[in-house]
C-alpha cells in the first residue's frame, strides 16, 4: 500500500514519511513499518535517514535518465534470451498481444494506458527468457518508470500528436517478429530502440514539469515575502 501511494504520487516526491505516522495510518506496530521502509528503500523509491525517518526520492533528469538507460540495457538482454527460449505457441500468443497493443495506441494517445499494456507484454517476454531474476529486475525498473511517468500531465499529452505512440507500436511489432524469428541481435536492438522512444518523450515532459514547479515555487516565495 505504501508503494502504491508513492508510485501514484499520493505521497509526492520529496515528502518526508515517518514511522509513527504510517503506523497510525495503517493501524500496525512500528516493526512492520520499519520492514516496509527497508523494502521500499531497496526498490529505490525512498531514502532512509537515521533518527529522522524517510523521504520519497526527488525526480531529476540524471536519475530519470539512469532508469531509462538501465531499462534499455536490461530489456535488450531479456529479449536476446527470450529469442532463444520462446516456443511457437508463445510466439503466436506474443503476436496476438502486440496486435492488441497497436489497437490501444491507435485508439488513444493516453501515455499511461500505453505504458500499462506495454509493461504487460514486457513481463510476458521476460517470463519466457528463462530467468527469474530478469523478471524481478524488469518489474523493479517498470515500477520506477511508472512513478516517473507522473510528470506527464493531460495537457502535455493532449499537445502530442501520438507520433511517439505509433512509433513505439511499429518498433514493438518489429521486436516481436524478431523474437519469433529467433534473431537475437535484432531483437536486442529493437528492445533498446523501443525504450528509447519513451525516453525521448519523457524528457520533454520532465522539462515542462520542472519549469512548472519552479514557477510555482517562485510564486509561493513572493506571496510569503508579501
C-alpha angles and dihedrals in degrees: 000000000000091000091049091052092049096044091049090047092239078131100041126219113281095023117142114231122191133201095238094052094048092045091053093045095054096030095237136124123264094257097071090042091056090049090049090051091052091049094048090045090055089055088052101241097115139029119220117219115192114245092003106064126235137303132207111250120258120242115240139159096255096050092042092051090048091056092051095046091050090046092052093049095045097044089048092056092043091054092047090055093042091054088062096046107036116114125216093255089050089051093051091050091048092053089049091053094048090055088056090050092052090050090054092049093048093049100046139021091208103135092198092057091047091051093048094053095041091050090055090053090046090054090048089055092044091053089058097050092083099242129101092197091059091056092048092051093045090052091051094050092044089054091053090046091052089051091050093048091070086086086077109096124196087243092055092047092048090056092056120088094219090250091130092051093050091046089052090051091052093050093043090053090049090049093052092048090052090049091053090046090050091234098154098182094049092044092053093049093047090050091054092046091051094056089043092063091056090045092056094048092045092054091062093049091049092051090052091047092054093046092050094048093046090053091047090052092050091051091049092049091050091052091050092052090052 
